[in-house]
Amino acid sequence: MAQTINELQDAVIEEFSDFDDWMDKYQMLIDLGNDLEPLDEKYKTEQNLIDGCQSRVWLQCDDVDGKLVFTADSDALIVKGIIALLVRVLSGQTPKDILDADLYFIDRIGLREHLSPTRSNGLLAMIKQIKAYALAYSVKQ
């Protein structure tokens, strides 16, 4: 059975709670980014670039049986880890669940407070883009 967004968020919070030091958490983000499935070059288009990110972040969204499947990539290590977390929590969910989601894990793992203002804006831009896809697909259904 597929996990809910909140179950996935709780799993992320638990993983990050193993580390007290933010250098370790950054390393974990980098590892998550490195583990992200490579994005097919054909999806690395202007259209898939997220506006508002300082580094380049591509986000591809596909509707698979009424659930949104996200694939992503970035040319910056930490940012790639951040988008990997968002993909992990939100990919494979319905548009409605994504729109209704309260992404509390970002604050609980201390991500927002440990990001530079530009990365923080980038994070918000990524979430906004994911929710925009969810809205577009929810209208289609």
Backbone hydrogen bonds, N-H to C=O, Kabsch-Sander energy under -0.5 kcal/mol:
donor,donor_aa,acceptor,acceptor_aa,energy
8,L,4,T,-2.3
9,Q,5,I,-2.5
10,D,6,N,-2.5
11,A,7,E,-1.8
12,V,8,L,-1.9
13,I,9,Q,-2.6
14,E,10,D,-2.3
15,E,11,A,-2.2
16,F,12,V,-2.5
17,S,13,I,-1.6
18,D,14,E,-0.5
18,D,15,E,-1.1
19,F,16,F,-1.6
24,D,21,D,-0.5
25,K,21,D,-1.6
26,Y,22,W,-2.6
27,Q,23,M,-2.0
28,M,24,D,-2.2
29,L,25,K,-2.3
30,I,26,Y,-2.5
31,D,27,Q,-2.6
32,L,28,M,-2.6
33,G,29,L,-2.4
34,N,30,I,-2.4
35,D,31,D,-1.8
36,L,32,L,-0.7
36,L,33,G,-0.8
43,Y,40,D,-2.5
44,K,41,E,-1.7
45,T,43,Y,-2.2
48,N,45,T,-0.6
49,L,45,T,-0.6
49,L,46,E,-1.2
50,I,57,V,-2.4
51,D,49,L,-0.6
53,C,50,I,-1.1
57,V,55,S,-0.5
58,W,73,D,-2.7
59,L,48,N,-2.2
60,Q,71,T,-3.4
62,D,69,V,-2.3
64,V,62,D,-0.7
64,V,67,K,-3.4
65,D,63,D,-0.6
67,K,64,V,-1.5
68,L,93,Q,-3.0
69,V,62,D,-3.2
69,V,67,K,-0.5
70,F,68,L,-0.6
71,T,60,Q,-2.3
73,D,58,W,-1.8
75,D,56,R,-1.6
80,K,76,A,-2.6
81,G,77,L,-1.7
82,I,78,I,-2.0
83,I,79,V,-2.6
84,A,80,K,-1.9
85,L,81,G,-1.8
86,L,82,I,-2.1
87,V,83,I,-2.7
88,R,84,A,-2.4
89,V,85,L,-2.2
90,L,86,L,-2.6
91,S,87,V,-2.6
92,G,68,L,-3.9
93,Q,68,L,-0.8
93,Q,90,L,-1.2
98,I,94,T,-2.3
99,L,95,P,-2.6
100,D,96,K,-2.4
101,A,97,D,-0.8
101,A,98,I,-0.5
103,L,101,A,-0.7
104,Y,102,D,-2.3
106,I,103,L,-0.9
107,D,104,Y,-0.5
108,R,104,Y,-2.2
109,I,105,F,-2.4
110,G,107,D,-1.2
111,L,106,I,-1.6
112,R,106,I,-1.0
114,H,110,G,-1.1
114,H,111,L,-0.8
115,L,111,L,-0.6
115,L,112,R,-0.9
120,S,116,S,-2.9
121,N,117,P,-2.3
122,G,118,T,-1.9
123,L,119,R,-2.5
124,L,120,S,-2.1
125,A,121,N,-2.2
126,M,122,G,-2.3
127,I,123,L,-2.3
128,K,124,L,-2.6
129,Q,125,A,-2.2
130,I,126,M,-2.4
131,K,127,I,-2.6
132,A,128,K,-2.1
133,Y,129,Q,-2.3
134,A,130,I,-2.2
135,L,131,K,-2.5
136,A,132,A,-2.6
137,Y,133,Y,-2.7
138,S,134,A,-2.1
139,V,135,L,-1.6
140,K,136,A,-1.2
141,Q,137,Y,-1.4
